[in-house]
Amino acid sequence: MAREIKEEQRAPAFRAASTSGGELALEELRGRWAVLYFYPKDNTSG
């Protein structure tokens, strides 16, 4: 279920694959600056 996040709004808790091959939870970044970047699946017209 997609959910819109507006500017200045806190992101909901989530877990995602990390570039180091593990998994990262948003709560692990609490108290630090983080940049989340989302893009369409590779080789799609998005």
C-alpha atoms as an extended CHARMM CRD file, in Angstrom:
* protein
*
        46  EXT
         1         1  MET       CA              0.0000000000        0.0000000000        0.0000000000  PROA      1               0.0000000000
         2         2  ALA       CA              1.6020000000        3.2650000000       -1.1560000000  PROA      2               0.0000000000
         3         3  ARG       CA              1.5400000000        6.1650000000        1.2410000000  PROA      3               0.0000000000
         4         4  GLU       CA              2.3410000000        9.7720000000        0.3830000000  PROA      4               0.0000000000
         5         5  ILE       CA              4.8690000000       11.5220000000        2.6140000000  PROA      5               0.0000000000
         6         6  LYS       CA              4.7750000000       15.2970000000        2.5570000000  PROA      6               0.0000000000
         7         7  GLU       CA              7.7390000000       17.6430000000        3.0030000000  PROA      7               0.0000000000
         8         8  GLU       CA              8.8470000000       17.9920000000        6.6410000000  PROA      8               0.0000000000
         9         9  GLN       CA              6.7690000000       14.9280000000        7.6240000000  PROA      9               0.0000000000
        10        10  ARG       CA              8.5090000000       12.0970000000        9.4450000000  PROA      10              0.0000000000
        11        11  ALA       CA              8.9190000000        8.8630000000        7.5210000000  PROA      11              0.0000000000
        12        12  PRO       CA              7.1000000000        5.7920000000        8.8420000000  PROA      12              0.0000000000
        13        13  ALA       CA              9.1750000000        2.9430000000       10.3070000000  PROA      13              0.0000000000
        14        14  PHE       CA             10.5260000000        0.5920000000        7.6290000000  PROA      14              0.0000000000
        15        15  ARG       CA             13.2550000000       -1.9360000000        6.8320000000  PROA      15              0.0000000000
        16        16  ALA       CA             15.0500000000       -2.0860000000        3.4810000000  PROA      16              0.0000000000
        17        17  ALA       CA             17.9960000000       -3.7650000000        1.7770000000  PROA      17              0.0000000000
        18        18  SER       CA             21.2520000000       -1.8720000000        2.1800000000  PROA      18              0.0000000000
        19        19  THR       CA             24.0120000000       -1.4440000000       -0.3890000000  PROA      19              0.0000000000
        20        20  SER       CA             26.3110000000       -3.4870000000        1.8530000000  PROA      20              0.0000000000
        21        21  GLY       CA             24.0940000000       -6.5520000000        1.3870000000  PROA      21              0.0000000000
        22        22  GLY       CA             22.4070000000       -6.4320000000        4.7840000000  PROA      22              0.0000000000
        23        23  GLU       CA             19.2150000000       -4.8320000000        5.9390000000  PROA      23              0.0000000000
        24        24  LEU       CA             18.7260000000       -1.3680000000        7.3920000000  PROA      24              0.0000000000
        25        25  ALA       CA             15.9390000000       -0.1910000000        9.6770000000  PROA      25              0.0000000000
        26        26  LEU       CA             15.0350000000        3.4890000000        9.8340000000  PROA      26              0.0000000000
        27        27  GLU       CA             15.1620000000        3.3550000000       13.6470000000  PROA      27              0.0000000000
        28        28  GLU       CA             18.9200000000        2.5790000000       13.4050000000  PROA      28              0.0000000000
        29        29  LEU       CA             19.4250000000        6.0890000000       12.0020000000  PROA      29              0.0000000000
        30        30  ARG       CA             17.5460000000        7.8990000000       14.7800000000  PROA      30              0.0000000000
        31        31  GLY       CA             19.3340000000       11.1160000000       15.7860000000  PROA      31              0.0000000000
        32        32  ARG       CA             21.3970000000       11.2680000000       12.5750000000  PROA      32              0.0000000000
        33        33  TRP       CA             20.7800000000       12.9290000000        9.2270000000  PROA      33              0.0000000000
        34        34  ALA       CA             19.7790000000       10.5420000000        6.4630000000  PROA      34              0.0000000000
        35        35  VAL       CA             18.9110000000       10.9470000000        2.7870000000  PROA      35              0.0000000000
        36        36  LEU       CA             16.4890000000        8.4620000000        1.2740000000  PROA      36              0.0000000000
        37        37  TYR       CA             16.5310000000        8.1590000000       -2.4970000000  PROA      37              0.0000000000
        38        38  PHE       CA             13.9160000000        6.1940000000       -4.3940000000  PROA      38              0.0000000000
        39        39  TYR       CA             13.9370000000        5.4670000000       -8.1230000000  PROA      39              0.0000000000
        40        40  PRO       CA             11.9590000000        3.2700000000      -10.5200000000  PROA      40              0.0000000000
        41        41  LYS       CA             13.1060000000       -0.2700000000      -11.1600000000  PROA      41              0.0000000000
        42        42  ASP       CA             16.1090000000       -0.3890000000      -13.5080000000  PROA      42              0.0000000000
        43        43  ASN       CA             15.3610000000       -0.4270000000      -17.2380000000  PROA      43              0.0000000000
        44        44  THR       CA             11.7960000000        0.8450000000      -16.8610000000  PROA      44              0.0000000000
        45        45  SER       CA             10.3010000000        3.9330000000      -18.4390000000  PROA      45              0.0000000000
        46        46  GLY       CA              9.5490000000        5.5270000000      -15.0560000000  PROA      46              0.0000000000
